[in-house]
Amino acid sequence: MLKGGNRFFFDFSGKKGLLPQDEAHHLIRVYRKKEGEAVILINGKGKEFLGEILRVKEKGRKIFVEVELLQILREEKSPFIKCFALVPALKGDKTDFLIEKGTELGITGFIIYHSTFTIPKITSQKILRLREKALSALKQSGRLTLPEMEISENLKETLQKLPHLNCLKILASTEGKLTLEEVIKEIKSGFRKIFLLSGPEGGLSSEEREEALKKGFLEISLSPHILRAETASFALMSLFAPLIYKKI
């Protein structure tokens, strides 16, 4: 397995193109790479490439690095189950932590939501930081596909828009009665998409919980104890992550 620090992200189409500024800076300033040297490149869409540095040009504080894709080194297999996490907007860097760890675990996508008891607001600057966290975790973990990410300003509306067919919806709740074994039986019955929901620091409101249950969410208890919001979300993702690439 290649070390995460040796893999660089690109977002151009075709065989040649410029690296994003952050990636170019790390490649040249931190790793001291030069023209003609080989580099490992990822596009966040499931492929890892062997590339070559064609040209390095500095202009002011910016570094322009042109690379060429030479061959595909690795392709990520398609997940057996697509797993989406509805993650609450939390105080401080707790949401960052969940995006980072969820990406490492293989979560397909995140819906970061605001709800009745959610205090922090996700700004455009925060969204950029969360995407950077996901990319950093992608490179570190050896994963090749960036998770999808969207922001929900209203949890109830988001719940109403979720698909109804061929998907399993799980709600972490202190009132949950289902066991993991019972949930796995549901997956064996043909579900290939899972939505995981856990509450914010103040929990879900009664209306939000009722909406989730009305939309088909099944309640599962993660612990007999009261968990912090970030603990519950991380535990829920960890519980289902092993099923993403494993046919059961």
C-alpha positions as CSV (number, residue, x, y, z in Angstrom):
1,M,0.0,0.0,0.0
2,L,1.4,3.4,-1.0
3,K,1.6,6.0,1.8
4,G,-1.1,8.6,1.6
5,G,1.5,11.4,1.5
6,N,2.7,10.1,-1.9
7,R,-0.6,10.4,-3.7
8,F,-1.7,13.6,-5.3
9,F,-5.1,14.7,-6.4
10,F,-6.0,16.0,-9.9
11,D,-9.3,17.3,-11.3
12,F,-8.6,17.8,-15.0
13,S,-10.0,15.7,-17.9
14,G,-7.7,14.1,-20.5
15,K,-4.2,12.8,-20.2
16,K,-2.4,16.1,-19.3
17,G,-3.3,19.0,-17.1
18,L,-2.3,21.2,-14.2
19,L,-2.5,20.1,-10.5
20,P,-4.6,22.2,-8.1
21,Q,-2.5,24.8,-6.3
22,D,-2.4,23.0,-2.9
23,E,-1.3,19.8,-4.5
24,A,1.3,21.5,-6.6
25,H,2.7,23.3,-3.6
26,H,3.0,20.0,-1.6
27,L,4.5,18.2,-4.6
28,I,7.3,20.7,-5.2
29,R,7.8,22.5,-1.8
30,V,7.3,19.6,0.6
31,Y,8.2,16.5,-1.4
32,R,10.8,18.3,-3.6
33,K,9.7,16.6,-6.8
34,K,11.2,17.8,-10.1
35,E,10.4,17.7,-13.8
36,G,10.7,14.2,-15.3
37,E,10.0,12.4,-12.0
38,A,7.2,9.9,-11.5
39,V,4.2,10.7,-9.3
40,I,1.1,8.8,-8.1
41,L,-2.1,10.6,-9.0
42,I,-5.7,10.0,-8.0
43,N,-8.9,11.6,-9.4
44,G,-11.3,10.9,-6.6
45,K,-13.4,8.8,-9.0
46,G,-12.1,5.4,-8.3
47,K,-8.7,5.3,-10.1
48,E,-5.1,5.6,-9.2
49,F,-2.5,6.5,-11.9
50,L,1.2,6.5,-12.5
51,G,2.0,10.0,-13.8
52,E,5.0,12.1,-14.8
53,I,5.8,15.7,-14.0
54,L,6.1,17.5,-17.4
55,R,6.6,21.1,-16.4
56,V,7.1,23.2,-13.2
57,K,6.7,26.9,-13.4
58,E,6.6,29.5,-10.6
59,K,4.8,32.8,-10.9
60,G,4.8,34.9,-7.7
61,R,3.6,32.7,-4.9
62,K,1.9,30.3,-7.3
63,I,3.4,27.1,-8.6
64,F,2.1,25.6,-11.8
65,V,2.7,21.9,-12.2
66,E,1.7,20.1,-15.4
67,V,1.5,16.3,-15.3
68,E,0.7,13.5,-17.7
69,L,-1.1,10.3,-16.9
70,L,0.9,7.3,-18.0
71,Q,-1.1,4.3,-16.9
72,I,-3.8,3.1,-14.4
73,L,-2.2,1.5,-11.4
74,R,-5.4,0.5,-9.5
75,E,-9.2,0.7,-9.7
76,E,-11.4,0.6,-6.7
77,K,-14.1,-2.1,-6.8
78,S,-17.7,-1.0,-6.7
79,P,-19.3,-1.1,-3.3
80,F,-21.7,-4.0,-2.6
81,I,-23.8,-1.6,-0.6
82,K,-23.9,2.2,-0.8
83,C,-23.9,3.7,2.6
84,F,-24.9,7.4,3.2
85,A,-24.5,9.1,6.6
86,L,-26.8,11.9,7.7
87,V,-24.4,13.8,9.9
88,P,-25.4,16.7,12.2
89,A,-23.7,20.1,12.1
90,L,-21.7,20.0,15.4
91,K,-19.7,22.5,17.4
92,G,-16.0,23.0,16.9
93,D,-14.2,20.5,14.7
94,K,-16.5,17.6,15.6
95,T,-18.1,17.5,12.1
96,D,-14.6,17.6,10.6
97,F,-13.8,14.5,12.6
98,L,-16.9,12.7,11.4
99,I,-16.2,13.5,7.7
100,E,-12.6,12.4,8.1
101,K,-13.4,9.1,9.9
102,G,-16.4,8.4,7.7
103,T,-14.3,8.8,4.6
104,E,-11.7,6.4,6.0
105,L,-14.4,3.9,6.7
106,G,-15.7,4.0,3.1
107,I,-19.0,5.9,3.6
108,T,-20.4,6.6,0.1
109,G,-21.8,10.1,0.9
110,F,-22.6,12.6,3.6
111,I,-25.6,14.7,4.2
112,I,-24.6,17.3,6.8
113,Y,-27.9,18.6,8.2
114,H,-29.3,21.4,10.4
115,S,-32.2,20.6,12.6
116,T,-34.3,22.1,15.4
117,F,-31.5,21.7,18.1
118,T,-28.6,22.3,15.8
119,I,-26.6,25.4,16.9
120,P,-23.7,25.8,14.4
121,K,-24.3,26.8,10.8
122,I,-22.3,25.3,7.9
123,T,-20.8,28.3,6.0
124,S,-19.3,28.1,2.5
125,Q,-15.8,28.3,4.1
126,K,-16.7,25.4,6.3
127,I,-17.9,23.3,3.4
128,L,-14.5,23.9,1.7
129,R,-12.7,22.7,4.8
130,L,-14.9,19.6,5.1
131,R,-14.1,18.7,1.5
132,E,-10.4,19.2,2.2
133,K,-10.8,16.9,5.2
134,A,-12.4,14.3,3.0
135,L,-9.6,14.5,0.4
136,S,-6.9,14.3,3.1
137,A,-8.6,11.2,4.6
138,L,-9.0,9.7,1.1
139,K,-5.2,10.1,0.4
140,Q,-4.2,8.8,3.8
141,S,-6.5,5.7,3.8
142,G,-5.7,4.4,0.3
143,R,-9.3,4.9,-0.8
144,L,-9.8,6.1,-4.4
145,T,-13.4,7.5,-4.5
146,L,-14.3,10.8,-2.8
147,P,-17.5,10.6,-0.9
148,E,-20.5,12.7,-2.1
149,M,-21.3,15.7,0.2
150,E,-24.3,17.9,0.5
151,I,-25.7,20.4,3.0
152,S,-29.3,20.2,4.3
153,E,-30.8,23.3,5.8
154,N,-33.9,21.4,7.0
155,L,-33.7,17.8,8.2
156,K,-37.5,17.1,7.8
157,E,-37.4,18.2,4.2
158,T,-34.4,16.1,3.5
159,L,-36.0,13.0,5.1
160,Q,-39.0,13.5,2.8
161,K,-36.8,13.5,-0.3
162,L,-34.9,10.3,0.5
163,P,-35.8,7.3,-1.8
164,H,-38.4,4.9,-0.6
165,L,-37.6,1.7,-2.6
166,N,-34.7,-0.7,-2.2
167,C,-33.0,1.1,0.7
168,L,-32.7,0.5,4.4
169,K,-32.9,3.5,6.8
170,I,-31.4,3.3,10.3
171,L,-31.9,5.8,13.1
172,A,-29.6,5.6,16.2
173,S,-31.9,6.0,19.2
174,T,-32.0,5.3,22.9
175,E,-35.5,4.0,22.2
176,G,-34.3,1.6,19.5
177,K,-35.2,-2.1,19.9
178,L,-33.7,-3.6,16.8
179,T,-30.4,-5.6,17.0
180,L,-27.6,-5.6,14.4
181,E,-28.5,-9.2,13.5
182,E,-32.0,-8.2,12.7
183,V,-30.8,-5.3,10.5
184,I,-28.4,-7.6,8.6
185,K,-31.3,-9.8,7.8
186,E,-33.0,-6.8,6.2
187,I,-29.8,-6.2,4.1
188,K,-29.8,-9.9,3.0
189,S,-33.3,-9.4,1.7
190,G,-32.0,-7.3,-1.1
191,F,-31.3,-3.7,0.1
192,R,-28.3,-2.2,-1.6
193,K,-28.5,1.3,-0.2
194,I,-28.4,2.3,3.5
195,F,-29.1,5.7,5.1
196,L,-27.7,6.2,8.6
197,L,-29.1,9.0,10.9
198,S,-28.0,10.1,14.3
199,G,-29.0,13.2,16.2
200,P,-27.2,16.5,17.1
201,E,-26.0,17.6,20.5
202,G,-29.6,18.3,21.6
203,G,-31.0,15.2,19.9
204,L,-33.8,15.1,17.3
205,S,-37.0,16.9,18.1
206,S,-40.1,14.8,18.5
207,E,-41.3,16.0,15.2
208,E,-38.1,15.1,13.4
209,R,-38.1,11.6,15.0
210,E,-41.7,11.1,14.0
211,E,-40.9,12.2,10.4
212,A,-38.0,9.7,10.3
213,L,-40.1,6.8,11.5
214,K,-42.9,7.8,9.1
215,K,-40.3,7.7,6.3
216,G,-39.3,4.1,7.2
217,F,-36.3,4.6,9.5
218,L,-35.8,1.7,11.8
219,E,-34.5,2.5,15.3
220,I,-31.4,0.8,16.7
221,S,-29.8,1.3,20.1
222,L,-26.0,1.6,20.0
223,S,-25.5,1.5,23.8
224,P,-27.4,1.4,27.1
225,H,-25.6,4.7,27.9
226,I,-26.1,8.2,26.6
227,L,-23.6,8.9,23.9
228,R,-22.2,12.2,22.7
229,A,-23.5,13.2,19.2
230,E,-20.1,12.6,17.6
231,T,-19.7,9.2,19.3
232,A,-23.1,8.0,18.2
233,S,-22.5,9.1,14.6
234,F,-19.1,7.5,14.5
235,A,-20.3,4.3,16.1
236,L,-23.2,4.0,13.6
237,M,-20.9,4.5,10.6
238,S,-18.4,2.0,12.1
239,L,-21.1,-0.6,12.6
240,F,-22.2,-0.6,9.0
241,A,-18.9,0.2,7.2
242,P,-17.8,-3.5,7.1
243,L,-20.8,-4.3,5.0
244,I,-20.0,-1.8,2.2
245,Y,-17.6,-4.0,0.2
246,K,-18.6,-7.3,1.7
247,K,-21.3,-9.5,0.1
248,I,-23.4,-11.0,2.9
